[in-house]
Amino acid sequence: MKALGGNTWVIIIGMEPTLLLARVFGVYFIIAAVMVFMNRKALMISVEAMFKERFAQMIAAMLSILGGLLFINLYQDWSTLASGIISAIAWLILLKGLLYAFVPEARLVKLFKGFTEGNWYTMDGILALVLGIYLSGIGYGMW
């Protein structure tokens, strides 16, 4: 991590950036997994509604592009599994925002049709839970 000049991150935030971001993304993914398992039906309805509403897609696009660019420019470290996962997440956030912004609405609906099926949510929830536990464990020093 050299984006801010060596140890500037540690001075500004008081901890290694990989540990901080592992904590943030880890807890976020655990919460997302719990949402999927506890409130899947409402989540599915919300996602389907967003794909039908261009304004919601554009808001999600702008926030994802902003967040993705922020993470990419502040943190790019591929030296360990945890840091590589965090860096990949940043690029995926940006990619999602670009898709929402530039792919026509009808194509987005077709592209993400499979993501609104029940089986996908179960797989997504399991993946989010595993990633969340792994990143939280790294971030909070459990392993």
C-alpha positions in Angstrom: 0.0 0.0 0.0 1.8 3.1 -1.2 -1.1 5.3 -2.4 -0.6 7.8 0.4 3.1 7.4 0.8 4.1 4.5 2.9 2.8 4.6 6.5 0.6 7.6 6.1 -2.5 5.4 6.4 -1.3 4.2 9.8 -0.7 7.7 11.0 -4.1 9.0 9.8 -6.3 6.2 11.0 -4.2 4.5 13.6 -4.2 1.0 12.1 -3.1 -1.0 9.1 -5.5 -0.3 6.2 -5.9 -4.0 5.4 -7.1 -4.6 9.0 -9.5 -1.6 8.9 -11.0 -2.5 5.6 -11.2 -6.2 6.6 -13.2 -5.1 9.6 -15.5 -2.9 7.6 -16.1 -5.3 4.7 -16.2 -8.3 7.0 -19.0 -6.9 9.2 -20.8 -5.5 6.2 -20.9 -8.9 4.5 -22.1 -10.6 7.7 -24.9 -8.1 8.0 -25.7 -8.6 4.3 -25.8 -12.4 4.7 -28.1 -12.1 7.7 -30.4 -9.8 5.6 -30.5 -12.4 2.8 -31.3 -15.2 5.2 -33.8 -13.4 7.5 -35.5 -11.1 5.0 -34.9 -12.6 1.6 -38.4 -12.0 0.1 -38.3 -8.3 0.9 -34.8 -8.0 -0.4 -35.7 -9.8 -3.7 -38.7 -7.4 -4.1 -36.4 -4.4 -3.5 -33.8 -5.6 -6.1 -36.5 -6.3 -8.7 -38.0 -2.8 -8.1 -34.6 -1.2 -8.5 -34.0 -2.8 -11.9 -37.4 -1.4 -13.0 -36.7 2.1 -11.8 -34.0 4.0 -13.8 -33.7 6.8 -11.2 -32.8 4.2 -8.5 -30.3 2.6 -10.8 -28.6 6.0 -11.5 -28.3 6.7 -7.7 -26.9 3.3 -7.1 -24.5 3.8 -10.1 -23.2 7.1 -8.8 -22.7 5.8 -5.3 -21.0 2.7 -6.5 -18.7 4.6 -8.9 -17.8 7.0 -6.2 -17.2 4.3 -3.6 -15.3 2.1 -6.1 -13.0 4.9 -7.2 -12.4 5.9 -3.6 -11.4 2.4 -2.6 -9.3 1.8 -5.7 -7.4 5.1 -5.3 -6.8 4.7 -1.6 -6.1 1.0 -1.4 -4.6 -1.4 -3.9 -2.7 -4.2 -2.3 -2.6 -7.7 -3.8 0.1 -9.1 -1.5 -2.0 -11.4 0.7 -5.3 -13.2 0.3 -7.2 -10.7 2.5 -5.8 -7.7 0.8 -6.4 -9.2 -2.6 -10.0 -9.8 -1.7 -10.4 -6.2 -0.5 -8.8 -4.9 -3.7 -11.0 -7.1 -5.9 -14.1 -5.9 -4.0 -13.2 -2.3 -4.8 -12.9 -3.1 -8.5 -16.2 -5.0 -8.4 -17.9 -2.0 -6.8 -16.7 0.2 -9.6 -17.7 -2.3 -12.2 -21.2 -2.6 -10.8 -21.6 1.2 -10.8 -20.4 1.4 -14.5 -22.9 -1.3 -15.4 -25.8 0.5 -13.7 -24.8 3.8 -15.4 -24.1 2.7 -18.9 -26.0 -0.5 -19.7 -29.6 0.3 -20.9 -32.4 -0.5 -18.5 -33.9 -3.4 -20.6 -30.5 -5.1 -20.9 -29.9 -4.7 -17.1 -33.2 -6.4 -16.4 -32.2 -9.3 -18.7 -28.6 -9.4 -17.3 -29.7 -9.6 -13.7 -32.8 -11.7 -14.2 -31.0 -14.8 -12.8 -29.9 -12.8 -9.7 -33.5 -12.4 -8.6 -34.2 -16.1 -8.2 -34.3 -17.7 -4.9 -31.3 -20.0 -5.4 -29.0 -17.1 -6.2 -29.9 -15.4 -3.0 -29.0 -18.5 -1.0 -25.6 -18.8 -2.7 -25.0 -15.1 -2.4 -25.9 -15.2 1.3 -23.5 -18.1 1.9 -20.7 -16.4 0.0 -21.3 -13.1 1.9 -21.2 -15.0 5.2 -18.0 -16.9 4.4 -16.3 -13.7 3.1 -17.6 -11.8 6.1 -16.3 -14.3 8.7 -13.0 -14.6 6.9 -12.4 -10.8 6.6 -13.7 -10.1 10.2 -11.4 -12.8 11.5 -8.4 -11.2 9.8 -9.5 -7.7 10.8 -10.1 -8.5 14.5 -7.1 -10.8 14.8 -9.0 -14.1 15.3 -6.7 -15.8 12.7 
